[in-house]
Amino acid sequence: MRYEFRITGHVSEPVSHAFPELNELPAARQTLFFGTVTDEAHLYGLLGRFRDLGLHVEEMRRLPD
C-alpha cells in the first residue's frame, strides 16, 4: 500500500530523517511525505512519529499501487 501524508509547514531536514522509509517533497506551506506502508501497524507507527515530533497531518490518503 502506498500513502501520502500532507504535513503543515516545511519540515526541517533533521526531522525528515525520522522517516527514512518515505520520500519527501516540499510544497506550498506543506511538506508531502509519500511511500510504501507495509501494514496497519506501520501506518499507526508513522502517525505516532508525526505526532511525537509535533507535526500536524493535514491529510492522509492511500495512493494507487
Number of C-alpha atoms within 10 A of each C-alpha: 13 14 17 19 23 20 21 17 16 16 17 9 9 8 11 17 13 13 15 9 13 20 14 19 13 14 13 9 10 18 20 22 19 21 17 17 19 10 10 10 10 12 15 12 13 18 16 13 14 19 12 9 11 9 17 15 16 11 11 15 11 14 12 7 7
